[in-house]
Amino acid sequence: MADNKKQSPIDLDLHRLFDIGIFLKGVEGVLEIIGSAALFSSNTKVAGRIIRYVTQGELTEDPRDHFTRLIIYVFHRITAGSIHFVAAVLLISGVINLTLVFGIIKKDVWAYRGTMIVLALLIIYQMYRLLYHASTFLIVSIIYDAVFLLLIAREYKKLIDARSKTAISSGV
């Protein structure tokens, strides 16, 4: 980072938010990879036994328990292929997140651009999903991603400006 003495408190706070966002994206990437590994190694028969064991007592208590019946209904329609598809999506997303995070930490221009593109596409997709399924989680996710996108754009501009000043002062 450039000379912190020349930055306003707001600039410093925004940079801290950017750093926190990068950290969270890194954690998200690691969790996605761990989740994909867990899904790839899961066995639907074993998971089915676990679901039955966990829900058996609840159904014995209240055979009309709608939530428990919903869990069983959804689980019985999940195939190994769909589990592996979700695992693959998580793995790809995790690898992309970590690649972009490490690129931004190294201050690689391509990583800032790539992250802005990925986030913009994600926000567009989330807004499309919001048209068909209103969800508080989705709204919060859109706001989080939009704020993070603006912070990345701000840091990208600062990086480009700093590199331009360096190039001009070195006579390149």
C-alpha positions in Angstrom: 0.0 0.0 0.0 1.2 3.5 -0.7 1.9 6.1 2.1 -0.9 5.7 4.6 -0.2 9.2 6.0 -1.6 10.7 2.8 -4.9 8.8 3.0 -8.0 9.9 4.7 -9.6 7.8 7.4 -12.4 6.9 5.0 -9.8 5.7 2.5 -8.2 3.5 5.2 -11.5 2.1 6.3 -12.5 1.3 2.6 -9.1 -0.4 2.2 -9.7 -2.4 5.4 -13.1 -3.5 4.0 -11.4 -4.5 0.8 -8.8 -6.6 2.8 -11.6 -8.2 4.8 -13.5 -9.0 1.6 -10.5 -10.6 0.1 -10.0 -12.7 3.2 -13.6 -13.8 3.2 -13.4 -14.7 -0.5 -10.4 -16.8 0.3 -12.2 -18.5 3.2 -15.2 -19.1 0.8 -12.9 -20.7 -1.8 -11.3 -23.0 0.8 -14.8 -24.0 2.2 -16.1 -24.7 -1.4 -13.1 -27.0 -2.1 -13.6 -28.8 1.2 -17.4 -29.1 0.5 -16.7 -30.4 -3.0 -14.3 -33.0 -1.6 -16.9 -34.1 1.0 -19.6 -34.4 -1.7 -17.3 -36.3 -4.1 -16.6 -38.8 -1.4 -20.2 -39.1 -0.2 -22.2 -42.2 -0.7 -25.9 -41.7 -1.2 -26.8 -45.0 0.6 -24.9 -44.1 3.7 -26.3 -40.6 3.6 -29.8 -42.1 3.2 -29.3 -44.2 6.3 -28.1 -41.2 8.2 -31.2 -39.2 7.1 -33.5 -42.0 8.1 -31.8 -42.4 11.5 -32.0 -38.7 12.2 -35.6 -38.3 11.1 -37.0 -41.6 12.5 -37.5 -40.3 16.0 -39.2 -37.1 14.8 -41.6 -39.0 12.6 -42.4 -41.5 15.4 -43.3 -38.5 17.6 -45.3 -36.7 14.9 -45.9 -38.7 11.7 -47.3 -35.6 10.0 -44.2 -33.4 10.6 -44.1 -31.5 7.3 -40.5 -30.3 7.7 -39.1 -33.8 8.3 -41.2 -35.3 5.5 -39.8 -32.5 3.2 -36.2 -33.5 4.1 -36.9 -37.1 3.3 -38.7 -36.2 0.1 -35.9 -34.0 -1.2 -33.2 -36.5 -0.2 -34.9 -39.4 -2.0 -34.8 -37.4 -5.3 -31.1 -36.6 -5.1 -29.0 -38.8 -7.3 -25.3 -39.5 -7.2 -25.0 -37.6 -10.5 -26.6 -34.5 -9.1 -24.4 -34.7 -6.0 -21.3 -34.9 -8.2 -22.5 -32.0 -10.3 -22.8 -29.8 -7.2 -19.4 -31.0 -6.1 -17.9 -30.1 -9.4 -19.5 -26.6 -9.4 -18.2 -26.1 -5.8 -14.7 -27.3 -6.8 -14.6 -25.0 -9.9 -15.9 -22.0 -7.9 -13.4 -22.6 -5.1 -10.5 -22.9 -7.4 -11.5 -19.7 -9.2 -12.0 -17.8 -5.9 -8.6 -18.9 -4.6 -6.8 -18.1 -7.9 -8.3 -14.6 -8.0 -7.6 -14.0 -4.3 -3.9 -15.0 -4.6 -3.7 -12.9 -7.8 -5.1 -9.9 -6.0 -2.7 -10.4 -3.0 0.2 -10.4 -5.5 -1.4 -7.3 -7.1 -1.7 -8.9 -10.5 -3.8 -6.7 -12.7 -5.5 -9.7 -14.4 -6.8 -10.8 -11.1 -8.6 -7.5 -10.4 -10.1 -7.6 -13.8 -11.0 -11.3 -13.6 -12.6 -10.8 -10.2 -14.7 -7.8 -11.4 -15.9 -9.8 -14.4 -16.8 -12.9 -12.3 -18.6 -10.8 -9.7 -20.5 -8.9 -12.3 -21.6 -12.1 -13.9 -22.5 -13.6 -10.5 -24.6 -10.5 -9.6 -26.4 -10.7 -12.9 -27.2 -14.3 -12.3 -28.3 -13.6 -8.8 -30.6 -10.9 -9.9 -32.1 -13.2 -12.5 -32.7 -15.8 -9.8 -34.3 -13.1 -7.6 -36.9 -12.6 -10.3 -38.1 -16.2 -9.9 -37.4 -16.8 -6.2 -37.5 -13.9 -3.7 -35.0 -14.6 -0.9 -33.5 -12.5 1.8 -30.3 -14.5 1.5 -30.1 -13.7 -2.2 -30.7 -10.0 -1.6 -28.0 -9.9 1.0 -25.6 -11.8 -1.3 -26.2 -9.4 -4.1 -25.5 -6.4 -1.9 -22.4 -8.0 -0.5 -21.1 -8.9 -4.0 -22.0 -5.4 -5.3 -20.2 -3.6 -2.5 -17.2 -5.9 -2.9 -17.2 -5.3 -6.7 -17.1 -1.5 -6.0 -14.2 -2.0 -3.5 -12.2 -4.0 -6.0 -12.8 -1.4 -8.7 -11.6 1.2 -6.4 -8.4 -0.7 -5.4 -7.9 -1.6 -9.1 -8.0 2.1 -10.0 -5.5 2.9 -7.2 -3.2 0.2 -8.5 -3.3 1.4 -12.1 -2.8 5.0 -11.0 0.2 4.0 -8.8 1.8 2.0 -11.7 1.2 4.9 -14.1 3.0 7.3 -11.7 5.9 4.9 -11.3 6.2 4.4 -15.1 6.1 8.2 -15.6 8.6 9.0 -12.9 11.0 6.2 -14.2 10.7 7.6 -17.7 9.1 4.5 -19.2 
